[in-house]
Amino acid sequence: MLSKDQCVACGHKGTVTFTNRSFAIAHKYVTADVHGISGVECSHPECKEIVFNPDDGSAVRYSESLDRLIARYRGHEMRRIRGKLGLTQKQMVERVCGGGHNAVSRYEKGEICVPTPLWVLIVLLDKKPELLAELSMKI
Ligand SMILES: [Zn+2]
C-alpha cells in the first residue's frame, strides 16, 4: 500500500503538489500549451512522474488538449497527403473517406479528429500513392 506522499511509479517517498502549472505538449510537429494544471510530481530526479489532479478537471483538460493536438496534426497531414494525391476535398470524400461533403474540410481544420481506421488508410496512401487507383467508395 502506497502512502499519500509516495510516487505511484517508482515508490520514492517524496511527492510535491503543484497548482496552476503550464505544460508544453507536442505531437510530431504540432505543439500547444495547457495552462492551469494541478497535480503531484515525484521529487526523485530520475523519475519526475506526474499525476494530474482528477478532482479539479486537470487530468481531463490535459487529455482533451492532447486529443485536439492529434486532431490538428492528422488534419494537417490529411491536407498535405490529399494534395500529394492530387484530389479535391470532394474527390477525397468520394474516393477515400466517404461521409458528408464537409467531412474532409472539418478533418483538415482539426474540428473533428480523423478516425483511426481512416487515418491508417491515409498513411498507407502517403507511403504508397499508387494504391489510390485501387480505391473507390462507389464499389
Ligand atoms: Zn517516482
Backbone and ligand atoms as CSV (ligand in chain L), in Angstrom:
chain,resi,resn,atom,element,x,y,z
A,1,MET,N,N,0.851,-1.199,0.000
A,1,MET,CA,C,0.000,0.000,0.000
A,1,MET,C,C,0.883,1.244,0.000
A,2,LEU,N,N,0.632,2.146,-0.928
A,2,LEU,CA,C,1.421,3.376,-1.011
A,2,LEU,C,C,0.937,4.393,0.015
A,3,SER,N,N,1.893,5.089,0.613
A,3,SER,CA,C,1.497,6.200,1.480
A,3,SER,C,C,1.142,7.397,0.605
A,4,LYS,N,N,0.524,8.381,1.208
A,4,LYS,CA,C,-0.012,9.513,0.440
A,4,LYS,C,C,1.076,10.296,-0.304
A,5,ASP,N,N,2.305,10.347,0.246
A,5,ASP,CA,C,3.370,11.126,-0.406
A,5,ASP,C,C,4.323,10.242,-1.205
A,6,GLN,N,N,3.884,9.008,-1.528
A,6,GLN,CA,C,4.744,8.076,-2.236
A,6,GLN,C,C,4.419,8.070,-3.731
A,7,CYS,N,N,5.461,8.029,-4.553
A,7,CYS,CA,C,5.293,8.034,-6.005
A,7,CYS,C,C,4.643,6.729,-6.488
A,8,VAL,N,N,3.654,6.852,-7.357
A,8,VAL,CA,C,2.965,5.668,-7.881
A,8,VAL,C,C,3.841,4.909,-8.884
A,9,ALA,N,N,4.851,5.586,-9.442
A,9,ALA,CA,C,5.681,4.945,-10.465
A,9,ALA,C,C,6.899,4.248,-9.871
A,10,CYS,N,N,7.627,4.952,-8.983
A,10,CYS,CA,C,8.899,4.401,-8.506
A,10,CYS,C,C,8.888,4.063,-7.019
A,11,GLY,N,N,7.864,4.492,-6.288
A,11,GLY,CA,C,7.777,4.195,-4.863
A,11,GLY,C,C,8.542,5.169,-3.984
A,12,HIS,N,N,9.247,6.116,-4.586
A,12,HIS,CA,C,10.003,7.119,-3.826
A,12,HIS,C,C,9.055,7.871,-2.898
A,13,LYS,N,N,9.518,8.055,-1.640
A,13,LYS,CA,C,8.703,8.829,-0.697
A,13,LYS,C,C,9.099,10.289,-0.830
A,14,GLY,N,N,8.221,11.064,-1.418
A,14,GLY,CA,C,8.510,12.477,-1.621
A,14,GLY,C,C,7.887,12.973,-2.903
A,15,THR,N,N,6.631,13.300,-2.843
A,15,THR,CA,C,5.972,13.920,-3.992
A,15,THR,C,C,5.691,15.377,-3.648
A,16,VAL,N,N,5.638,16.197,-4.666
A,16,VAL,CA,C,5.407,17.630,-4.493
A,16,VAL,C,C,4.102,17.988,-5.181
A,17,THR,N,N,3.230,18.639,-4.449
A,17,THR,CA,C,1.968,19.088,-5.022
A,17,THR,C,C,2.200,20.394,-5.777
A,18,PHE,N,N,1.612,20.516,-6.951
A,18,PHE,CA,C,1.719,21.772,-7.703
A,18,PHE,C,C,0.336,22.215,-8.157
A,19,THR,N,N,0.206,23.515,-8.370
A,19,THR,CA,C,-1.046,24.079,-8.876
A,19,THR,C,C,-0.724,25.090,-9.970
A,20,ASN,N,N,-1.677,25.316,-10.824
A,20,ASN,CA,C,-1.593,26.363,-11.851
A,20,ASN,C,C,-0.311,26.297,-12.675
A,21,ARG,N,N,0.102,25.102,-13.042
A,21,ARG,CA,C,1.312,24.935,-13.848
A,21,ARG,C,C,0.916,24.859,-15.320
A,22,SER,N,N,1.796,25.339,-16.181
A,22,SER,CA,C,1.589,25.234,-17.626
A,22,SER,C,C,2.484,24.141,-18.187
A,23,PHE,N,N,1.958,23.415,-19.155
A,23,PHE,CA,C,2.716,22.357,-19.817
A,23,PHE,C,C,2.734,22.609,-21.314
A,24,ALA,N,N,3.905,22.441,-21.908
A,24,ALA,CA,C,4.015,22.469,-23.367
A,24,ALA,C,C,3.817,21.035,-23.841
A,25,ILE,N,N,2.840,20.836,-24.723
A,25,ILE,CA,C,2.594,19.494,-25.232
A,25,ILE,C,C,2.906,19.474,-26.728
A,26,ALA,N,N,3.266,18.290,-27.214
A,26,ALA,CA,C,3.637,18.160,-28.621
A,26,ALA,C,C,3.220,16.793,-29.141
A,27,HIS,N,N,2.835,16.779,-30.402
A,27,HIS,CA,C,2.609,15.522,-31.123
A,27,HIS,C,C,3.215,15.729,-32.502
A,28,LYS,N,N,4.292,15.016,-32.784
A,28,LYS,CA,C,5.068,15.221,-34.009
A,28,LYS,C,C,5.497,16.695,-34.057
A,29,TYR,N,N,5.064,17.448,-35.075
A,29,TYR,CA,C,5.487,18.845,-35.197
A,29,TYR,C,C,4.426,19.827,-34.704
A,30,VAL,N,N,3.359,19.367,-34.108
A,30,VAL,CA,C,2.294,20.244,-33.616
A,30,VAL,C,C,2.471,20.434,-32.116
A,31,THR,N,N,2.389,21.691,-31.669
A,31,THR,CA,C,2.595,21.985,-30.251
A,31,THR,C,C,1.464,22.857,-29.720
A,32,ALA,N,N,1.297,22.832,-28.415
A,32,ALA,CA,C,0.314,23.685,-27.740
A,32,ALA,C,C,0.719,23.805,-26.279
A,33,ASP,N,N,0.131,24.754,-25.590
A,33,ASP,CA,C,0.339,24.911,-24.158
A,33,ASP,C,C,-0.970,24.630,-23.443
A,34,VAL,N,N,-0.863,23.962,-22.314
A,34,VAL,CA,C,-2.017,23.706,-21.456
A,34,VAL,C,C,-1.742,24.428,-20.144
A,35,HIS,N,N,-2.659,25.299,-19.744
A,35,HIS,CA,C,-2.435,26.132,-18.555
A,35,HIS,C,C,-3.339,25.705,-17.399
A,36,GLY,N,N,-2.943,26.116,-16.210
A,36,GLY,CA,C,-3.775,25.946,-15.025
A,36,GLY,C,C,-3.927,24.507,-14.564
A,37,ILE,N,N,-2.862,23.721,-14.719
A,37,ILE,CA,C,-2.922,22.300,-14.367
A,37,ILE,C,C,-2.399,22.107,-12.935
A,38,SER,N,N,-3.054,21.245,-12.189
A,38,SER,CA,C,-2.580,20.900,-10.843
A,38,SER,C,C,-2.395,19.392,-10.745
A,39,GLY,N,N,-1.592,18.987,-9.756
A,39,GLY,CA,C,-1.343,17.560,-9.557
A,39,GLY,C,C,-0.211,17.351,-8.587
A,40,VAL,N,N,0.419,16.172,-8.642
A,40,VAL,CA,C,1.587,15.877,-7.813
A,40,VAL,C,C,2.704,15.361,-8.710
A,41,GLU,N,N,3.946,15.681,-8.303
A,41,GLU,CA,C,5.115,15.262,-9.071
A,41,GLU,C,C,6.098,14.571,-8.147
A,42,CYS,N,N,6.646,13.476,-8.605
A,42,CYS,CA,C,7.674,12.762,-7.845
A,42,CYS,C,C,8.925,13.637,-7.767
A,43,SER,N,N,9.525,13.707,-6.574
A,43,SER,CA,C,10.717,14.551,-6.408
A,43,SER,C,C,12.009,13.788,-6.698
A,44,HIS,N,N,11.913,12.493,-7.024
A,44,HIS,CA,C,13.127,11.749,-7.361
A,44,HIS,C,C,13.626,12.246,-8.719
A,45,PRO,N,N,14.903,12.680,-8.800
A,45,PRO,CA,C,15.392,13.313,-10.046
A,45,PRO,C,C,15.378,12.404,-11.265
A,46,GLU,N,N,15.409,11.100,-11.080
A,46,GLU,CA,C,15.391,10.207,-12.241
A,46,GLU,C,C,13.988,9.719,-12.581
A,47,CYS,N,N,12.986,10.167,-11.822
A,47,CYS,CA,C,11.618,9.725,-12.073
A,47,CYS,C,C,10.764,10.894,-12.575
A,48,LYS,N,N,10.478,11.826,-11.678
A,48,LYS,CA,C,9.680,13.020,-12.011
A,48,LYS,C,C,8.278,12.676,-12.549
A,49,GLU,N,N,7.761,11.497,-12.169
A,49,GLU,CA,C,6.410,11.096,-12.575
A,49,GLU,C,C,5.399,12.154,-12.138
A,50,ILE,N,N,4.466,12.457,-13.006
A,50,ILE,CA,C,3.425,13.441,-12.708
A,50,ILE,C,C,2.062,12.759,-12.764
A,51,VAL,N,N,1.250,13.032,-11.751
A,51,VAL,CA,C,-0.144,12.572,-11.753
A,51,VAL,C,C,-1.005,13.828,-11.672
A,52,PHE,N,N,-1.851,14.020,-12.677
A,52,PHE,CA,C,-2.714,15.203,-12.699
A,52,PHE,C,C,-3.871,15.037,-11.741
A,53,ASN,N,N,-4.311,16.152,-11.208
A,53,ASN,CA,C,-5.421,16.155,-10.256
A,53,ASN,C,C,-6.726,15.818,-10.994
A,54,PRO,N,N,-7.358,14.688,-10.638
A,54,PRO,CA,C,-8.611,14.339,-11.310
A,54,PRO,C,C,-9.802,15.130,-10.769
A,55,ASP,N,N,-9.649,15.727,-9.611
A,55,ASP,CA,C,-10.800,16.354,-8.937
A,55,ASP,C,C,-11.111,17.760,-9.437
A,56,ASP,N,N,-10.128,18.478,-9.971
A,56,ASP,CA,C,-10.407,19.843,-10.455
A,56,ASP,C,C,-10.445,19.912,-11.985
A,57,GLY,N,N,-10.462,18.750,-12.636
A,57,GLY,CA,C,-10.551,18.717,-14.095
A,57,GLY,C,C,-9.206,18.791,-14.799
A,58,SER,N,N,-8.104,18.859,-14.055
A,58,SER,CA,C,-6.789,18.967,-14.701
A,58,SER,C,C,-6.496,17.776,-15.605
A,59,ALA,N,N,-6.765,16.581,-15.120
A,59,ALA,CA,C,-6.474,15.376,-15.906
A,59,ALA,C,C,-7.284,15.369,-17.201
A,60,VAL,N,N,-8.547,15.730,-17.109
A,60,VAL,CA,C,-9.422,15.741,-18.292
A,60,VAL,C,C,-8.980,16.834,-19.260
A,61,ARG,N,N,-8.667,18.037,-18.743
A,61,ARG,CA,C,-8.257,19.131,-19.638
A,61,ARG,C,C,-6.956,18.791,-20.364
A,62,TYR,N,N,-6.007,18.171,-19.660
A,62,TYR,CA,C,-4.750,17.783,-20.291
A,62,TYR,C,C,-5.020,16.750,-21.388
A,63,SER,N,N,-5.834,15.755,-21.078
A,63,SER,CA,C,-6.160,14.705,-22.042
A,63,SER,C,C,-6.890,15.277,-23.261
A,64,GLU,N,N,-7.840,16.166,-23.027
A,64,GLU,CA,C,-8.582,16.772,-24.145
A,64,GLU,C,C,-7.672,17.655,-24.998
A,65,SER,N,N,-6.703,18.307,-24.376
A,65,SER,CA,C,-5.749,19.124,-25.137
A,65,SER,C,C,-4.909,18.242,-26.056
A,66,LEU,N,N,-4.504,17.088,-25.551
A,66,LEU,CA,C,-3.756,16.146,-26.392
A,66,LEU,C,C,-4.619,15.646,-27.548
A,67,ASP,N,N,-5.894,15.355,-27.262
A,67,ASP,CA,C,-6.798,14.904,-28.326
A,67,ASP,C,C,-6.928,15.972,-29.420
A,68,ARG,N,N,-7.068,17.243,-29.012
A,68,ARG,CA,C,-7.174,18.331,-30.002
A,68,ARG,C,C,-5.882,18.466,-30.809
A,69,LEU,N,N,-4.752,18.257,-30.135
A,69,LEU,CA,C,-3.457,18.335,-30.809
A,69,LEU,C,C,-3.341,17.248,-31.877
A,70,ILE,N,N,-3.765,16.046,-31.547
A,70,ILE,CA,C,-3.716,14.941,-32.514
A,70,ILE,C,C,-4.675,15.222,-33.671
A,71,ALA,N,N,-5.847,15.798,-33.383
A,71,ALA,CA,C,-6.801,16.158,-34.445
A,71,ALA,C,C,-6.172,17.184,-35.387
A,72,ARG,N,N,-5.471,18.179,-34.826
A,72,ARG,CA,C,-4.803,19.186,-35.660
A,72,ARG,C,C,-3.726,18.544,-36.522
A,73,TYR,N,N,-2.927,17.659,-35.911
A,73,TYR,CA,C,-1.846,17.003,-36.650
A,73,TYR,C,C,-2.414,16.167,-37.801
A,74,ARG,N,N,-3.416,15.339,-37.490
A,74,ARG,CA,C,-3.983,14.484,-38.536
A,74,ARG,C,C,-4.632,15.326,-39.629
A,75,GLY,N,N,-5.282,16.412,-39.253
A,75,GLY,CA,C,-5.900,17.289,-40.237
A,75,GLY,C,C,-4.874,17.915,-41.157
A,76,HIS,N,N,-3.771,18.372,-40.567
A,76,HIS,CA,C,-2.704,18.981,-41.369
A,76,HIS,C,C,-2.101,17.959,-42.325
A,77,GLU,N,N,-1.869,16.776,-41.813
A,77,GLU,CA,C,-1.294,15.713,-42.644
A,77,GLU,C,C,-2.268,15.277,-43.740
A,78,MET,N,N,-3.568,15.223,-43.397
A,78,MET,CA,C,-4.562,14.843,-44.407
A,78,MET,C,C,-4.535,15.839,-45.568
A,79,ARG,N,N,-4.453,17.110,-45.240
A,79,ARG,CA,C,-4.396,18.143,-46.282
A,79,ARG,C,C,-3.162,17.957,-47.171
A,80,ARG,N,N,-2.014,17.700,-46.516
A,80,ARG,CA,C,-0.776,17.501,-47.271
A,80,ARG,C,C,-0.885,16.278,-48.182
A,81,ILE,N,N,-1.388,15.182,-47.644
A,81,ILE,CA,C,-1.449,13.936,-48.408
A,81,ILE,C,C,-2.493,14.047,-49.525
A,82,ARG,N,N,-3.619,14.714,-49.223
A,82,ARG,CA,C,-4.629,14.928,-50.268
A,82,ARG,C,C,-4.011,15.705,-51.424
A,83,GLY,N,N,-3.196,16.719,-51.111
A,83,GLY,CA,C,-2.507,17.484,-52.146
A,83,GLY,C,C,-1.542,16.609,-52.938
A,84,LYS,N,N,-0.829,15.752,-52.231
A,84,LYS,CA,C,0.113,14.832,-52.880
A,84,LYS,C,C,-0.615,13.891,-53.837
A,85,LEU,N,N,-1.834,13.502,-53.459
A,85,LEU,CA,C,-2.625,12.595,-54.291
A,85,LEU,C,C,-3.341,13.335,-55.425
A,86,GLY,N,N,-3.340,14.679,-55.360
A,86,GLY,CA,C,-3.979,15.477,-56.401
A,86,GLY,C,C,-5.494,15.443,-56.339
A,87,LEU,N,N,-6.052,15.304,-55.149
A,87,LEU,CA,C,-7.504,15.215,-55.003
A,87,LEU,C,C,-8.075,16.501,-54.414
A,88,THR,N,N,-9.268,16.885,-54.877
A,88,THR,CA,C,-10.017,17.951,-54.209
A,88,THR,C,C,-10.652,17.336,-52.951
A,89,GLN,N,N,-11.198,18.194,-52.094
A,89,GLN,CA,C,-11.883,17.665,-50.909
A,89,GLN,C,C,-13.043,16.767,-51.320
A,90,LYS,N,N,-13.770,17.191,-52.356
A,90,LYS,CA,C,-14.915,16.401,-52.830
A,90,LYS,C,C,-14.457,15.034,-53.337
A,91,GLN,N,N,-13.366,15.022,-54.096
A,91,GLN,CA,C,-12.843,13.745,-54.603
A,91,GLN,C,C,-12.348,12.857,-53.460
A,92,MET,N,N,-11.789,13.500,-52.433
A,92,MET,CA,C,-11.313,12.741,-51.267
A,92,MET,C,C,-12.489,12.036,-50.589
A,93,VAL,N,N,-13.611,12.744,-50.466
A,93,VAL,CA,C,-14.819,12.128,-49.892
A,93,VAL,C,C,-15.274,10.968,-50.765
A,94,GLU,N,N,-15.350,11.203,-52.072
A,94,GLU,CA,C,-15.887,10.194,-52.988
A,94,GLU,C,C,-15.005,8.953,-53.091
A,95,ARG,N,N,-13.687,9.144,-53.078
A,95,ARG,CA,C,-12.789,8.018,-53.372
A,95,ARG,C,C,-12.167,7.378,-52.137
A,96,VAL,N,N,-12.063,8.137,-51.025
A,96,VAL,CA,C,-11.300,7.621,-49.884
A,96,VAL,C,C,-12.111,7.582,-48.592
A,97,CYS,N,N,-12.722,8.702,-48.224
A,97,CYS,CA,C,-13.273,8.848,-46.877
A,97,CYS,C,C,-14.722,8.416,-46.728
A,98,GLY,N,N,-15.537,8.727,-47.733
A,98,GLY,CA,C,-16.974,8.612,-47.536
A,98,GLY,C,C,-17.431,9.731,-46.626
A,99,GLY,N,N,-18.676,9.699,-46.231
A,99,GLY,CA,C,-19.195,10.713,-45.312
A,99,GLY,C,C,-19.753,11.907,-46.045
A,100,GLY,N,N,-20.131,12.920,-45.280
A,100,GLY,CA,C,-20.739,14.120,-45.832
A,100,GLY,C,C,-19.728,14.980,-46.566
A,101,HIS,N,N,-20.250,15.940,-47.351
A,101,HIS,CA,C,-19.374,16.756,-48.191
A,101,HIS,C,C,-18.445,17.665,-47.380
A,102,ASN,N,N,-18.794,17.952,-46.127
A,102,ASN,CA,C,-17.942,18.812,-45.294
A,102,ASN,C,C,-16.946,18.039,-44.440
A,103,ALA,N,N,-16.995,16.714,-44.519
A,103,ALA,CA,C,-16.163,15.903,-43.619
A,103,ALA,C,C,-14.679,16.223,-43.776
A,104,VAL,N,N,-14.184,16.251,-45.001
A,104,VAL,CA,C,-12.751,16.473,-45.213
A,104,VAL,C,C,-12.356,17.864,-44.735
A,105,SER,N,N,-13.186,18.846,-45.008
A,105,SER,CA,C,-12.907,20.204,-44.540
A,105,SER,C,C,-12.801,20.243,-43.015
A,106,ARG,N,N,-13.718,19.590,-42.346
A,106,ARG,CA,C,-13.704,19.579,-40.878
A,106,ARG,C,C,-12.507,18.806,-40.339
A,107,TYR,N,N,-12.136,17.699,-41.006
A,107,TYR,CA,C,-10.932,16.963,-40.599
A,107,TYR,C,C,-9.710,17.856,-40.746
A,108,GLU,N,N,-9.589,18.505,-41.912
A,108,GLU,CA,C,-8.376,19.283,-42.198
A,108,GLU,C,C,-8.239,20.491,-41.282
A,109,LYS,N,N,-9.354,21.033,-40.818
A,109,LYS,CA,C,-9.296,22.151,-39.868
A,109,LYS,C,C,-9.041,21.674,-38.439
A,110,GLY,N,N,-9.064,20.370,-38.222
A,110,GLY,CA,C,-8.879,19.830,-36.876
A,110,GLY,C,C,-10.112,19.981,-36.010
A,111,GLU,N,N,-11.254,20.295,-36.647
A,111,GLU,CA,C,-12.502,20.435,-35.884
A,111,GLU,C,C,-12.959,19.092,-35.340
A,112,ILE,N,N,-12.755,18.051,-36.145
A,112,ILE,CA,C,-13.001,16.688,-35.689
A,112,ILE,C,C,-11.777,15.864,-36.053
A,113,CYS,N,N,-11.510,14.855,-35.246
A,113,CYS,CA,C,-10.309,14.046,-35.462
A,113,CYS,C,C,-10.574,12.979,-36.515
A,114,VAL,N,N,-9.624,12.818,-37.416
A,114,VAL,CA,C,-9.707,11.740,-38.403
A,114,VAL,C,C,-9.749,10.416,-37.628
A,115,PRO,N,N,-10.802,9.618,-37.827
A,115,PRO,CA,C,-10.873,8.339,-37.104
A,115,PRO,C,C,-9.679,7.450,-37.451
A,116,THR,N,N,-9.243,6.661,-36.496
A,116,THR,CA,C,-8.025,5.878,-36.674
A,116,THR,C,C,-8.052,4.950,-37.896
A,117,PRO,N,N,-9.142,4.218,-38.195
A,117,PRO,CA,C,-9.101,3.371,-39.408
A,117,PRO,C,C,-8.871,4.189,-40.685
A,118,LEU,N,N,-9.511,5.358,-40.775
A,118,LEU,CA,C,-9.295,6.239,-41.929
A,118,LEU,C,C,-7.877,6.781,-41.916
A,119,TRP,N,N,-7.380,7.113,-40.724
A,119,TRP,CA,C,-6.015,7.617,-40.593
A,119,TRP,C,C,-5.012,6.586,-41.116
A,120,VAL,N,N,-5.223,5.327,-40.780
A,120,VAL,CA,C,-4.325,4.259,-41.245
A,120,VAL,C,C,-4.339,4.198,-42.771
A,121,LEU,N,N,-5.522,4.303,-43.365
A,121,LEU,CA,C,-5.631,4.283,-44.821
A,121,LEU,C,C,-4.882,5.472,-45.434
A,122,ILE,N,N,-5.026,6.634,-44.852
A,122,ILE,CA,C,-4.379,7.832,-45.383
A,122,ILE,C,C,-2.855,7.722,-45.280
A,123,VAL,N,N,-2.367,7.178,-44.176
A,123,VAL,CA,C,-0.923,6.986,-44.021
A,123,VAL,C,C,-0.414,5.995,-45.068
A,124,LEU,N,N,-1.199,4.951,-45.327
A,124,LEU,CA,C,-0.810,3.991,-46.369
A,124,LEU,C,C,-0.764,4.657,-47.741
A,125,LEU,N,N,-1.746,5.528,-48.020
A,125,LEU,CA,C,-1.766,6.232,-49.306
A,125,LEU,C,C,-0.589,7.199,-49.424
A,126,ASP,N,N,-0.146,7.745,-48.289
A,126,ASP,CA,C,1.024,8.616,-48.316
A,126,ASP,C,C,2.264,7.814,-48.704
A,127,LYS,N,N,2.366,6.606,-48.158
A,127,LYS,CA,C,3.542,5.773,-48.428
A,127,LYS,C,C,3.470,5.091,-49.795
A,128,LYS,N,N,2.240,4.753,-50.211
A,128,LYS,CA,C,2.056,4.049,-51.493
A,128,LYS,C,C,0.921,4.709,-52.274
A,129,PRO,N,N,1.157,5.907,-52.828
A,129,PRO,CA,C,0.089,6.640,-53.510
A,129,PRO,C,C,-0.508,5.884,-54.695
A,130,GLU,N,N,0.236,4.941,-55.235
A,130,GLU,CA,C,-0.288,4.164,-56.363
A,130,GLU,C,C,-1.514,3.340,-55.965
A,131,LEU,N,N,-1.715,3.122,-54.638
A,131,LEU,CA,C,-2.890,2.379,-54.174
A,131,LEU,C,C,-4.193,3.154,-54.393
A,132,LEU,N,N,-4.104,4.461,-54.616
A,132,LEU,CA,C,-5.310,5.260,-54.869
A,132,LEU,C,C,-6.096,4.702,-56.051
A,133,ALA,N,N,-5.382,4.190,-57.059
A,133,ALA,CA,C,-6.057,3.633,-58.246
A,133,ALA,C,C,-6.930,2.437,-57.880
A,134,GLU,N,N,-6.623,1.794,-56.770
A,134,GLU,CA,C,-7.404,0.618,-56.341
A,134,GLU,C,C,-8.655,1.007,-55.568
A,135,LEU,N,N,-8.741,2.290,-55.153
A,135,LEU,CA,C,-9.814,2.716,-54.259
A,135,LEU,C,C,-10.951,3.396,-54.992
A,136,SER,N,N,-12.143,3.077,-54.575
A,136,SER,CA,C,-13.312,3.833,-54.969
A,136,SER,C,C,-14.402,3.529,-53.972
A,137,MET,N,N,-14.958,4.551,-53.355
A,137,MET,CA,C,-16.035,4.352,-52.388
A,137,MET,C,C,-17.308,3.904,-53.089
A,138,LYS,N,N,-17.336,3.966,-54.422
A,138,LYS,CA,C,-18.550,3.608,-55.166
A,138,LYS,C,C,-18.654,2.118,-55.437
A,139,ILE,N,N,-17.613,1.331,-55.095
A,139,ILE,CA,C,-17.688,-0.115,-55.360
A,139,ILE,C,C,-18.579,-0.806,-54.360
L,1,ZN,ZN,ZN,8.831,8.456,-8.838
